[in-house]
Amino acid sequence: MGDWLKMTASGLGRGIGAGRIDPVELTECYLDAIDAHPQRDAIYARVTHTRAQAEAQAAAKRAKQGQRRSLLDGVPISWKDLFDTAGTGTEAGSALLKGRVPDTDALVLRNATAAGSVCLGKTHMSELAFSGLGLNPITATPPNVHDPKWVPGGSSSGAAASVAFDLAASSIGSDTGGSVRIPSAWNDLVGLKTTSGRISLEGVVPLCLKFDTIGPLARSVEDAAEVLALLEGGKPADLRGASLSGKRLAVLQTVALDNLRDPPGTAFDTAVRKLSEAGAEIVPLHIPELADAMTLSPVLYTGEAYGLWRDVIEANPGAMYAEILERFRAGRNFSAPDYVAAWARLDAARAAWDVATAGFDAVLAPTAPIMPPDRDRLMQDHDYYVSENLLALRNTRIGNLMGLCALSLPTGTPGCGLMMMGRPDCEEALLRTGAAAERALA
């Protein structure tokens, strides 16, 4: 049973379907591992024992009757603490929402439950999802699987830790500027950022509604595809026969390779070489309009975030971590005309991106240009916190600004991810390319 904790979610699902794994025993295995783990309370905000056991019992009954609802029917997964869960606290990592208990599940959680997944509980996160570092002195900072001195990446920090430390088969996070992909990269997981608007945000605590997306943190591309189907109530991408032969992959030169540190730089070069050796055509790509688009992030992100949260924040600003409070309040610096003008410029940059990338199957970049920063120094050095947070999210934010779907894959170098960006609403095609890339990188 101990081996179950390290299996992919899809592998567990096949085991349940074949009668080799009992969903009740599997869920108890995970719950026991969570409760025994020394970092339990730094990873999980709340563990939903009763719900998980009831869902596992229902899954076991369906399996015996040959009525399984999906490949992941009976598989235990965790949820970031911004997805509403009926009767269970959902506080989005913030004291501002302390004691908030929703009456209903978020729509994506309802979809996943209807498909048979087992909800293990809610994982810790960056406060109100507004940091890529995963540092949260208000509630908890989850561990990084590689080094206790490192932050785990955020804002889906506990989501990544739950999978990386074998305390969930997969996890559901959100990605507004990189919050699925950064913790995935820094903990050697697969992370899928979906296209804005593809998956419903009903019942999800917002940060920036124009950019908020939902996606899985997983152990394999197959798992990411299966979880995407779970969230939507649809069918998973068909990954059979996926190959890099004949694929055209662009290596983004604009912005993405600036100030690239090691080992992420070396890991990226090695990964690109492996993709080439597997049959992909690699082409350098410059998109000058992207550089201008990146300068729009402050007004677009902080303007909307502060607009959504201003009244709540200013009613109790002392409840917030100072770094996060400052980031929200930066939204006061921009006017409505600033915001409208920024969107007009971004739309033009998106059009230029679409033209420049039309002939490629994916655009490549390092997921993060830096390694995970030191958590103690982040707490003591304001300038270090600001610079590392912005640099951590720089590359991933390209995908959000351009309105793309994107996938982060482990490169084989600990803490270093390869990002593949696809066209909007083309997750299935990106997942097929990602599955072939995953094999090449293994």
C-alpha positions as CSV (number, residue, x, y, z in Angstrom):
1,M,0.0,0.0,0.0
2,G,2.9,2.4,0.6
3,D,3.6,2.2,-3.2
4,W,0.2,3.6,-3.8
5,L,1.3,7.0,-2.5
6,K,3.9,7.4,-5.2
7,M,1.8,6.2,-8.1
8,T,0.3,8.5,-10.7
9,A,-3.4,9.3,-10.3
10,S,-4.1,7.6,-13.6
11,G,-2.2,4.5,-12.5
12,L,-4.3,4.4,-9.3
13,G,-7.4,4.7,-11.4
14,R,-6.4,1.8,-13.6
15,G,-5.7,-0.2,-10.5
16,I,-9.2,0.5,-9.1
17,G,-10.7,-0.4,-12.5
18,A,-8.8,-3.7,-12.5
19,G,-9.9,-4.6,-9.0
20,R,-6.3,-4.4,-7.6
21,I,-6.9,-1.3,-5.5
22,D,-9.8,-0.6,-3.2
23,P,-10.8,3.1,-3.0
24,V,-11.6,2.9,0.7
25,E,-8.2,1.4,1.5
26,L,-6.5,3.9,-0.9
27,T,-8.1,6.8,0.8
28,E,-7.3,5.6,4.3
29,C,-3.7,5.1,3.1
30,Y,-3.6,8.8,2.1
31,L,-5.4,10.1,5.2
32,D,-3.0,8.1,7.5
33,A,0.0,9.4,5.6
34,I,-1.3,13.0,5.9
35,D,-2.0,12.7,9.6
36,A,1.4,11.1,10.3
37,H,3.4,13.6,8.3
38,P,5.5,16.1,10.3
39,Q,4.6,18.9,7.9
40,R,0.9,18.1,7.8
41,D,-0.3,21.4,9.2
42,A,2.1,23.4,6.9
43,I,0.7,21.7,3.8
44,Y,-3.0,21.1,4.6
45,A,-5.2,23.9,6.0
46,R,-8.0,21.4,6.6
47,V,-8.2,17.7,6.0
48,T,-11.7,16.5,5.2
49,H,-11.7,13.0,6.7
50,T,-15.4,12.4,6.8
51,R,-16.1,13.6,3.3
52,A,-13.1,11.6,1.8
53,Q,-14.2,8.4,3.5
54,A,-17.8,8.8,2.3
55,E,-16.7,9.5,-1.2
56,A,-14.3,6.5,-1.2
57,Q,-17.1,4.2,0.0
58,A,-19.3,5.3,-2.8
59,A,-16.5,4.9,-5.3
60,A,-15.8,1.4,-4.0
61,K,-19.5,0.5,-4.5
62,R,-19.5,1.8,-8.1
63,A,-16.3,-0.1,-8.9
64,K,-17.8,-3.4,-7.7
65,Q,-20.9,-2.8,-9.8
66,G,-18.9,-1.9,-12.9
67,Q,-20.3,1.7,-12.9
68,R,-17.2,3.8,-12.5
69,R,-17.7,7.4,-13.7
70,S,-14.2,8.2,-14.9
71,L,-10.6,6.9,-14.8
72,L,-10.1,8.9,-11.6
73,D,-13.2,7.6,-9.8
74,G,-12.0,6.8,-6.3
75,V,-8.7,8.6,-6.6
76,P,-7.9,11.0,-3.8
77,I,-6.9,14.6,-4.7
78,S,-6.4,17.9,-2.8
79,W,-7.8,21.3,-3.4
80,K,-6.2,24.8,-3.0
81,D,-7.9,26.7,-0.2
82,L,-9.7,29.1,-2.6
83,F,-12.2,26.6,-3.9
84,D,-15.4,26.7,-2.0
85,T,-16.2,23.5,-0.1
86,A,-19.7,23.2,1.5
87,G,-19.4,23.2,5.3
88,T,-15.6,23.4,5.3
89,G,-13.6,26.6,5.7
90,T,-12.3,28.3,2.6
91,E,-10.1,31.3,3.6
92,A,-7.7,31.7,0.7
93,G,-4.7,31.9,2.9
94,S,-5.8,35.2,4.5
95,A,-6.9,36.3,8.0
96,L,-9.3,38.6,6.2
97,L,-11.4,35.6,5.4
98,K,-10.9,33.8,8.7
99,G,-14.0,31.7,9.6
100,R,-15.5,31.9,6.1
101,V,-17.5,28.6,5.5
102,P,-19.3,28.3,2.2
103,D,-22.7,26.6,1.8
104,T,-22.0,25.0,-1.5
105,D,-19.0,23.5,-3.4
106,A,-17.3,25.4,-6.2
107,L,-18.6,24.2,-9.6
108,V,-15.3,22.6,-10.5
109,L,-15.4,20.6,-7.2
110,R,-19.0,19.6,-7.9
111,N,-17.8,18.4,-11.4
112,A,-14.9,16.5,-9.9
113,T,-17.1,14.9,-7.2
114,A,-19.7,13.9,-9.8
115,A,-16.9,12.1,-11.7
116,G,-15.9,10.2,-8.6
117,S,-12.8,11.9,-7.3
118,V,-12.2,11.9,-3.5
119,C,-11.6,15.2,-1.8
120,L,-8.8,14.9,0.8
121,G,-8.9,18.5,2.0
122,K,-7.8,22.1,1.4
123,T,-4.1,23.1,1.0
124,H,-2.3,26.2,2.1
125,M,-1.6,29.0,-0.3
126,S,-0.1,32.5,-0.7
127,E,-2.3,35.1,0.8
128,L,-5.2,35.8,-1.5
129,A,-3.1,34.1,-4.3
130,F,-1.0,37.3,-4.8
131,S,2.5,35.9,-4.7
132,G,4.6,33.4,-6.7
133,L,6.9,32.5,-3.8
134,G,4.6,30.5,-1.6
135,L,5.7,32.4,1.5
136,N,2.8,33.0,3.9
137,P,3.6,34.1,7.5
138,I,-0.2,34.7,8.1
139,T,-1.3,31.0,7.8
140,A,1.6,28.7,6.8
141,T,4.4,28.3,4.4
142,P,4.5,24.8,3.0
143,P,7.8,23.1,2.5
144,N,9.8,22.7,-0.8
145,V,10.4,19.0,-1.5
146,H,14.1,19.7,-2.3
147,D,15.3,21.9,0.5
148,P,13.7,23.2,3.8
149,K,15.4,26.5,3.3
150,W,13.6,27.1,0.0
151,V,10.1,28.5,-0.5
152,P,7.8,26.1,-2.4
153,G,6.5,28.5,-5.0
154,G,3.1,29.9,-5.1
155,S,0.4,30.7,-4.9
156,S,-0.6,27.0,-5.1
157,S,2.1,26.2,-2.6
158,G,0.4,23.6,-0.5
159,A,-1.1,22.0,-3.6
160,A,2.4,21.3,-4.9
161,A,3.6,20.1,-1.6
162,S,0.7,17.7,-1.1
163,V,1.7,15.9,-4.3
164,A,5.4,16.2,-4.0
165,F,5.4,14.8,-0.5
166,D,3.1,11.9,-1.5
167,L,0.0,13.3,0.4
168,A,-2.3,13.5,-2.6
169,A,-2.4,11.8,-6.0
170,S,-2.9,15.2,-7.7
171,S,-4.0,18.6,-6.7
172,I,-6.1,21.4,-8.0
173,G,-4.7,25.0,-8.0
174,S,-5.2,28.3,-9.7
175,D,-2.9,30.3,-12.0
176,T,-3.2,34.0,-12.4
177,G,0.4,34.8,-13.2
178,G,2.1,31.5,-12.7
179,S,0.6,30.0,-9.6
180,V,0.3,26.5,-10.9
181,R,3.4,26.4,-12.9
182,I,6.0,27.9,-10.5
183,P,5.3,25.5,-7.6
184,S,5.1,22.7,-10.1
185,A,8.6,23.6,-11.5
186,W,10.2,24.1,-8.1
187,N,8.8,20.7,-6.9
188,D,9.4,18.7,-10.1
189,L,5.7,18.3,-11.0
190,V,3.6,18.7,-14.1
191,G,1.5,21.9,-14.0
192,L,-1.2,22.9,-16.5
193,K,-2.4,26.5,-16.9
194,T,-5.6,26.5,-18.7
195,T,-7.0,29.2,-21.0
196,S,-8.8,32.0,-19.3
197,G,-12.5,31.4,-19.5
198,R,-12.3,27.7,-20.3
199,I,-13.0,26.5,-16.8
200,S,-15.7,28.1,-14.6
201,L,-14.6,30.3,-11.7
202,E,-18.0,29.9,-10.0
203,G,-17.3,29.4,-6.2
204,V,-13.6,30.3,-6.5
205,V,-12.2,33.2,-4.4
206,P,-10.9,35.6,-7.0
207,L,-7.7,37.6,-7.4
208,C,-7.9,39.0,-11.0
209,L,-11.0,37.7,-12.8
210,K,-9.5,38.7,-16.2
211,F,-6.5,36.4,-15.6
212,D,-7.6,33.8,-13.1
213,T,-7.5,30.2,-14.3
214,I,-7.8,26.8,-12.8
215,G,-5.5,23.8,-13.4
216,P,-3.9,20.6,-12.0
217,L,-0.6,20.0,-10.4
218,A,0.2,16.4,-11.2
219,R,2.8,13.6,-11.5
220,S,2.4,13.1,-15.3
221,V,1.0,14.8,-18.4
222,E,-1.6,12.0,-18.5
223,D,-2.7,12.9,-15.0
224,A,-3.0,16.6,-16.1
225,A,-5.2,15.5,-19.0
226,E,-7.4,13.3,-16.8
227,V,-7.8,16.0,-14.2
228,L,-8.7,18.6,-16.8
229,A,-11.5,16.4,-17.9
230,L,-12.5,15.9,-14.3
231,L,-12.9,19.6,-13.7
232,E,-14.9,20.2,-16.9
233,G,-17.0,17.0,-16.8
234,G,-15.6,16.2,-20.3
235,K,-13.4,13.7,-22.0
236,P,-9.6,13.6,-21.5
237,A,-7.2,14.4,-24.4
238,D,-6.2,11.3,-26.4
239,L,-2.4,11.1,-25.8
240,R,-1.9,7.8,-27.7
241,G,0.8,8.0,-30.4
242,A,1.9,11.4,-29.4
243,S,5.3,12.2,-31.0
244,L,7.7,15.1,-31.4
245,S,8.6,14.0,-35.0
246,G,7.7,16.9,-37.3
247,K,6.7,19.3,-34.5
248,R,7.9,22.9,-34.7
249,L,8.8,24.3,-31.4
250,A,9.8,28.0,-30.9
251,V,12.4,29.0,-28.3
252,L,11.2,32.4,-27.1
253,Q,14.1,34.9,-27.2
254,T,12.2,38.0,-26.1
255,V,12.2,38.6,-22.4
256,A,12.2,34.9,-21.4
257,L,15.9,34.4,-21.5
258,D,16.9,37.7,-19.8
259,N,18.8,37.4,-16.5
260,L,18.5,33.6,-16.7
261,R,20.4,32.1,-13.8
262,D,21.9,28.6,-13.4
263,P,20.9,25.9,-13.0
264,P,17.6,26.9,-14.8
265,G,19.6,28.1,-17.8
266,T,21.6,24.9,-18.2
267,A,18.5,22.7,-17.5
268,F,16.6,24.6,-20.3
269,D,19.4,24.2,-22.8
270,T,19.6,20.5,-22.1
271,A,15.9,20.0,-22.3
272,V,15.7,21.8,-25.7
273,R,18.5,19.6,-27.0
274,K,16.6,16.5,-25.9
275,L,13.4,17.6,-27.7
276,S,15.5,18.2,-30.8
277,E,17.0,14.8,-30.6
278,A,13.5,13.3,-30.3
279,G,12.6,14.8,-33.7
280,A,11.3,18.3,-33.0
281,E,12.4,21.3,-35.2
282,I,13.7,24.0,-32.9
283,V,13.4,27.6,-34.1
284,P,14.4,30.8,-32.2
285,L,11.6,33.3,-32.0
286,H,11.6,37.1,-31.4
287,I,8.4,38.9,-30.6
288,P,9.2,42.6,-30.0
289,E,5.6,43.5,-29.0
290,L,6.0,41.2,-26.0
291,A,8.5,43.5,-24.3
292,D,5.9,46.3,-24.2
293,A,3.1,44.0,-23.0
294,M,5.2,42.9,-20.0
295,T,5.3,46.5,-18.8
296,L,1.5,46.5,-18.5
297,S,1.5,44.0,-15.7
298,P,1.4,46.5,-12.8
299,V,-1.7,48.3,-14.0
300,L,-3.5,45.2,-15.2
301,Y,-2.9,43.0,-12.2
302,T,-2.8,45.4,-9.3
303,G,-5.5,47.6,-10.7
304,E,-8.0,44.8,-10.9
305,A,-6.8,43.0,-7.7
306,Y,-7.1,46.2,-5.6
307,G,-10.4,47.0,-7.3
308,L,-11.9,43.6,-6.2
309,W,-10.4,43.6,-2.7
310,R,-10.1,47.3,-1.7
311,D,-13.0,47.5,0.7
312,V,-12.2,44.2,2.4
313,I,-8.5,45.1,2.8
314,E,-8.9,48.7,4.0
315,A,-11.5,47.6,6.6
316,N,-8.7,45.5,8.3
317,P,-5.3,46.1,6.7
318,G,-3.4,45.0,9.8
319,A,-4.5,41.5,9.2
320,M,-2.4,41.2,6.1
321,Y,1.3,40.3,5.6
322,A,2.9,43.6,4.8
323,E,4.4,42.5,1.5
324,I,1.1,41.4,0.1
325,L,-0.7,44.5,1.4
326,E,1.8,46.7,-0.4
327,R,1.3,44.8,-3.6
328,F,-2.4,45.2,-3.5
329,R,-2.2,48.8,-2.6
330,A,0.0,49.5,-5.6
331,G,-3.3,49.3,-7.5
332,R,-4.2,52.8,-6.1
333,N,-1.6,54.3,-8.4
334,F,-3.6,53.7,-11.6
335,S,-6.7,55.3,-13.0
336,A,-9.6,53.9,-15.0
337,P,-8.1,55.4,-18.2
338,D,-4.8,53.8,-17.4
339,Y,-6.4,50.4,-17.1
340,V,-8.5,50.8,-20.3
341,A,-5.4,52.0,-22.3
342,A,-3.4,49.1,-20.9
343,W,-5.9,46.6,-22.2
344,A,-6.0,48.2,-25.6
345,R,-2.2,47.8,-25.8
346,L,-2.3,44.2,-24.5
347,D,-4.9,43.3,-27.1
348,A,-2.6,44.6,-29.8
349,A,0.3,42.6,-28.4
350,R,-1.8,39.5,-28.3
351,A,-2.6,39.9,-32.0
352,A,1.1,40.2,-32.8
353,W,1.8,37.1,-30.7
354,D,-0.9,35.1,-32.6
355,V,0.6,36.0,-35.9
356,A,4.2,35.3,-34.9
357,T,3.4,31.9,-33.3
358,A,0.9,30.6,-35.8
359,G,3.3,28.1,-37.4
360,F,4.4,26.5,-34.1
361,D,3.1,23.6,-32.1
362,A,4.4,25.3,-28.9
363,V,6.6,28.1,-27.6
364,L,9.3,27.1,-25.2
365,A,10.8,29.0,-22.2
366,P,12.2,28.2,-18.8
367,T,9.3,28.0,-16.4
368,A,11.2,30.1,-13.9
369,P,14.4,32.0,-14.6
370,I,15.5,31.5,-11.0
371,M,15.7,28.8,-8.3
372,P,13.5,28.9,-5.2
373,P,14.6,31.8,-3.0
374,D,15.7,31.5,0.6
375,R,12.6,31.7,2.9
376,D,14.3,33.3,5.8
377,R,15.9,36.0,3.7
378,L,12.6,36.8,2.1
379,M,11.2,37.5,5.6
380,Q,14.1,39.9,6.4
381,D,14.9,41.7,3.1
382,H,12.1,43.7,1.5
383,D,14.1,44.4,-1.7
384,Y,15.0,40.8,-2.1
385,Y,11.3,39.8,-1.7
386,V,10.1,42.2,-4.3
387,S,12.8,41.4,-6.9
388,E,12.6,37.6,-6.5
389,N,8.8,37.6,-6.6
390,L,8.7,39.5,-9.8
391,L,11.5,37.5,-11.4
392,A,10.0,34.2,-10.4
393,L,6.7,35.0,-12.2
394,R,8.2,36.8,-15.2
395,N,8.2,33.9,-17.7
396,T,4.9,32.3,-16.5
397,R,3.2,35.7,-16.7
398,I,3.8,35.7,-20.5
399,G,1.3,32.9,-20.8
400,N,-1.3,34.8,-18.8
401,L,-0.8,38.1,-20.6
402,M,-1.0,36.5,-24.0
403,G,-4.1,34.5,-23.0
404,L,-2.6,31.1,-23.7
405,C,-2.7,27.6,-22.2
406,A,0.7,26.5,-20.9
407,L,2.3,23.4,-19.5
408,S,5.3,23.1,-17.1
409,L,7.3,19.9,-17.2
410,P,10.1,18.7,-15.0
411,T,13.5,18.8,-16.8
412,G,15.3,16.2,-14.7
413,T,17.2,19.0,-12.9
414,P,15.7,19.4,-9.5
415,G,13.6,22.6,-9.2
416,C,13.8,23.5,-12.9
417,G,10.9,23.4,-15.3
418,L,10.4,23.6,-19.0
419,M,7.4,25.7,-20.0
420,M,5.5,24.9,-23.2
421,M,2.9,27.5,-24.3
422,G,0.1,26.6,-26.7
423,R,-2.6,28.5,-28.4
424,P,-5.8,29.6,-26.5
425,D,-8.3,26.8,-25.9
426,C,-5.9,24.2,-27.5
427,E,-5.1,22.3,-24.3
428,E,-5.6,18.9,-25.9
429,A,-3.0,19.7,-28.6
430,L,-0.6,21.1,-26.0
431,L,-1.1,18.0,-23.8
432,R,-0.3,15.7,-26.7
433,T,2.9,17.6,-27.5
434,G,3.7,17.7,-23.8
435,A,3.2,13.9,-23.4
436,A,5.8,13.4,-26.2
437,A,8.1,16.0,-24.6
438,E,7.7,14.3,-21.2
439,R,9.0,11.0,-22.7
440,A,12.0,12.8,-24.3
441,L,12.9,14.4,-21.0
442,A,12.6,11.3,-18.9
